Amino acid sequence: MSVYLYKLCQYLFGIFSDISLQLHEGRVIYHPYTKREHPMNAGQQQIAVNGVHIGVIEHGKRGNPPLVLLHGFTGSAASWGTLLTDLAAYQSRSNKPPTSPQGTHKGCPYDGTDTPRRPLPTIVEASLVGALGGAGDLFERDWAAHNLHVIALDMLGHGQSAAPTDPARYSIEHCQTDIIAVLQSLGIRSGEAILLGYSMGGRIALYCAFSGFFRALILESASPGLAHPLERVQRHQSDMALADRIEREGIPAFVAYWEQLPLFASQRSLPKEKQATLHAQRLHNRATGLANSLRGIGTGIQPALHAQLPTLTIPVLLITGELDTKFCALAEQMQQALPLAQWSVMPGAGHAVHLEQAALFVRDVAGFCRSVVDKPCM
């Protein structure tokens, strides 16, 4: 017992050291899991790269494994909300995928081996960790190395990023060079970051994954583009017409139309407060930014990546909601083509899994990130 008390004292000392460091840095952020203030580096800034400025929000300590988030169309870095802090501070020691009914997983296991992991912490351990808000388990602080440095970016035309008047500046090729330039300016080197993209951000993330800069990829409700040239032409014409409509009718009218699309029907089951927050965030967009984003990086103009999928040799996690049948079918096709992919289907969720099943989304993403840091899936 004396050994445990000694280690508990060491643990408490480590927590107070973290708090002192945080007070010295002058920033404290509320931790949603522990219900107390938890030390976290965080900041919102604009970074100038390639002649434009990109909005960036950071959570977690620099030097921890970086997780880069790319939002969907009409979203922003801020639209990830508390998921930024949840992912940066996720503490679970289990990296096994959730079992039914929490989620259905297909593909290689998170750790890439059949080696059993340590059991989940006991109720006493979990309670103490939650109450104290430290960055490790009760007797070991090794999990601190797996806390994440979460970096959310605003795509051009969204959030705090620039909204150029030339649609060509929004192209997927420019997106890649901008994203990598921002990360390099933050001191992140090739092979360090895990890239996560949702919907439009997922299409961008998949394209960027072929650059060789990223160590792993997470795609939420994403596609590799449209396979047939005629489909691309028709979709591009549709995107151009919608872009013109946005500029002609304005953001409020567009948002009213956008929120009624069948793709987002399941979001009407979200709590009213969350729906109101999402609605307000969409209204904050600029007509020029959204219109030119559609013209420059809409689904109809992006390259089809189906043929390249078998050449992507980094670990990939595909996430879809079971209610989003279109993107479940796309994820199944991608999993079959990607060498190191697994697929997680979230129950009761539609297109925006991170909104509709936030806790399971955080658990799967954090578990996958830990498996990549520990040992990539082989």
N, C-alpha and C positions, 0 to 999 in steps of 0.2 A: 504493500500500500504506500510505503514511503517513496518508492520509485515513481508511482503515479502522481503523488502530490508534488514531487520535485518537477516532473515534466509539466504538470499543470501550471506551476509557478513560471516555468520557462515560457509556456504558451501565453500566459497573461502578460508577462513582460514584453513579449513580442507584439501583442495587441497595443499596449500602451506606447510602445515605440512607434507603431504605425500612426497612432493618433497624434503623437507629438510631431511627427514628420508632416502630417496633413495640416496641423495648425500652423506650422512654419510656412507651408506653401499657401496657406490662407484660403483653402477651398474645402468644403465638406459637402458630400452629396448623400441624400436619403437613400438607404438601402431597402428595397421593397420586400426582401425575404426576411430580414432580421428585425424590421420595424425600428431601426435606430440609425443614427448617422454613422456612415461607414466611409473610411478614407478612400478616396478615388480621385485620380487626376481626371479632369474633364475640361473641355473647352470648345468653343465654337469660333471658327475663324474663316477667313477667306485666303486662299493660297493662289498666288499668281503663277500660272504656267502657260507656256505656248501662246501668249498674247491674250489670255482670258483669266478670270478669277473663278475659282471653284470653292463652293461652300463645304466646310468640313466640320464634323462634330466628333470629338474623341471622348471615350470613356475607358477607364482602366489605366494601368501603369505602362508607360513606354518601356520596352524591353521584354514584356510578356508577349506570347505568340499573338501576332496581329490577325484580326478578323475584319475584313473589309466588306461593308454593306452597300449595295446599290439598289435604290428604290424603284418602284414602278412608275408608269406614266401618271401624271398629276400628283405624284408624291414628292417627298423631299427627305433629306437626312433626318429632320425633326419628326417626320411621320412614323418612324420606328418607335417613338415614345419611350416608355420604360423598358422596352426590350434591350435598349442600349446598355442600361445599367444591369439588367438581369443577366445578359450574356457575359458582360465584363466580370461579374462577381459570382457566377454560378459555382456552387460548392459541392454538388453531389459527387461522391466517389465512385458511383456506378457508371460504367460506360457501356452497359448492355442495352440494346434497343428495347423500348417499351414493348410489352407483349399485349396481345388483344385483351380488352377492347381499347387500350390506349393508342395503339397504332399497329399497322401491319408492315412488316419489313421484308424486303426481298433482296437477296444479294449477299455479299461477303459480310461477316460480322465486323463490328466497329474496330476491334483491335487487330483484325487480320489473322487471328490465331484461334485455336480451341482451348487455349490456356484459361482456366477460370480466374476471375478477378477477385479481389478482396470483397467480403460481404459489405452490404450497406451499413452505415454506422447505426449503433443501437439508439433507442429513443433517448436515453440519457445523453449520449454523445451529441446527437443532433440537437437536442434542446440547449445544451451548453454552448455549442457552436453558434446556434441561432441567437441566443441571448447576448453573447459576447461580440458577435459580428466579426470574428477574426478571419484570416485568410488561410485557414488550414483546418485539419480535423483536430480532435481534442489532444491527441498525443503526438501528432506528426504535422509538420508544416510543409511537407513536400508538395501538397496540392497547390500551394501558392504559385508554384512554377507553371501551373496550368491555367491560372486566371488569364483572361484574355485582354488584349489591348484592342478595343473595338473602335473602328474608324468608319463612320458613315459619310458618304459623299453625296453632294447635290449634283445631279446631272445638269448639263447645260440647259438653260431655259426653265429650271426648277429651283425652288428654294432660294438660297443666297448666291447661287452661281450666276454668271453672266448670261444674257440672252441675246446673242449676236443676231444681226439682221440677215445674215447669209445662211440659208439652210444647210449649205454644204459643210459649214463648220461643225454641225451636229453629227456628222457621219460617224459610223461605228469605228472607223479607223482612227479618227480624231479622238473619240472616246477612249480608246485604248492608250494612246500616247499621253492623254491628259491624266488618266488614272495612274499610270505608272509614274509619271512625272511628280504627281502629288505625293505618292507613297515614297518615292526617293527623297523628296524634300523633307519628309518626316523621318528620314534615316532608315527606311525599310529596304532591305536588299532583296535581290532575286532569290527565290526559293524559301522565303520566310512567311509570306502572307497566305492566308486562306481567303478565298473570294466567295462571297455570297451575293446572289442577285435574285430579285423578285420580279417576275413578269417581264416588263421591258428591261429592267436591270438584269434579269436572268439571261436574256438574249445577249446583252452587252457582256456579261460575265463569261458566258460560254465562248464568245469570240476572243475575249482577252486571255482565256485559259490556254489558247494555242500559242501565246507569246513566249511561253516558257518561264515567265516571271513568277507564277504562283505555284504553291506547293500542293494545293487541293482546291476543290470547287464544290459549292453548294448551290443548287438550282431549285428555287421555289416557283412552281407554276410557270415554267419556262418552256420555250421551244427552240429547236435548231433552225427555225425559219420555215419558209414555204418551199417545198421540194420542186414543184412544177412551175416553169416560167410563166404560164398563163395565169396561175394563181397569184404570182407575185405582181403581175401587171394589173390585175383586177384589184388586188389589195392596195397597191400604190395609188390607183385612181381613187379608191375609197378614202385613203388617208389624206390625199390632197384635198378632196372635197370637204372632209371634216375640218382640216386646217383652215380652209377658207371660211367655213361656218363659224369657227371659234373667233376669228378676227371680225367677222361681220356681226355676230350676235352678242359677243362678249362672254366673259367667264361665267357669270351666274346662270345664263341660259344653257351654256354648255354643261356645267356641272349638274344641272337638273336633268339633262338628257343622259349624261354619263352614268349617273347613279341608278337609272332605271334599266340599264342594260341587263339582260338575263345572266351575264357572267358574274354580276355582283349581287344577285338576288339573295344569296345566303347572308349577306352583310346586314340585311334588314332585321335579322334575328339578334344582332348585337345589342347590348344595352344602349338605351337612348343617349346616355351621356357620351358613350364612345362614338355613336353615329354622329352626334353633334360635333364632336372634336374633329372627326374625319371630314365632315362637310365643311367646317370652317377652314381646315387646312387646304382643301381643294379650292375654295374660293380665294385663297391667298395667292393663287397662281397668276401669271401674266399671260395675256392673250398671245403676244408675240412669241414668248418662250415656248408655250405649248404647241402653237401652230408650226413653228419652225422645227420643233422636235419631231413632230409627225412627218414633216417633209424630209427631214434629214436622216432620221433613224427609225422611221415606222417599219412595221413588219414587212411591208411590200417592197422596201428598198434595201433591206439588209441582205447580205449573201446567205444562201442556203448552206448549212454546215453539215448536212447529213453524211456526206462522203468522208468528211474528216474525223467523224466521231471515233472510229476504231483506232486512230492514231493518238488519241489523248490518253496518255499513260500516267495521269495523276489520279488519286482517289477522288471520287465524285459521289455526293449524296444528292439524290433527287427527292424532292418533297412535293406532294400534291394533296389536296383535300378530296375525300371520297365523293363529295357532291359535284366536283368539277370533272365530269366524265371526259370532256375533250382533252384536258391536260393530263389526266390519268393515262389515257391512251398514248399521248405523246411521250410521257415518262416511260411507259413500258417499252416503247420502241427505242428510246434512247438507252435504256438500261441494257437492252439486248446488243446494242452496237458499241457501247463504251466498255473497255476492258476491265475497269476497276470501279464499277458503279454499283450502288445499292439504292433501293427505292423505298421510301416511307410514305404510306398512305394514311392520312389523319382522319379519324372518324368525325362526322358532324361538321366538317369544314368544307368550304368552297374554294374559290380562287385565292383569297388572301388568308392563307393558313396562319400566318404570324399574328393576325388580328383575331381570327375565329377560334384558334386553339393555341393561344400564346404559351401556356405552360408546357405543353407537349412539344411545341416548336423549339422552345429554349432548351428543353432536355435533349432533343435529338441533335440539334446543332452543336450544343456544348459537348455532348458525348462523342460526336463525330470529330470535333476539333481535338478533343483529348486523344482520341485514337490516332489521329494523324501526327500529333506531337510525340506520342509514345512510340508508335510504330505504324508506318503507313500500311494500308491494306494491300496485301500482295496477292 
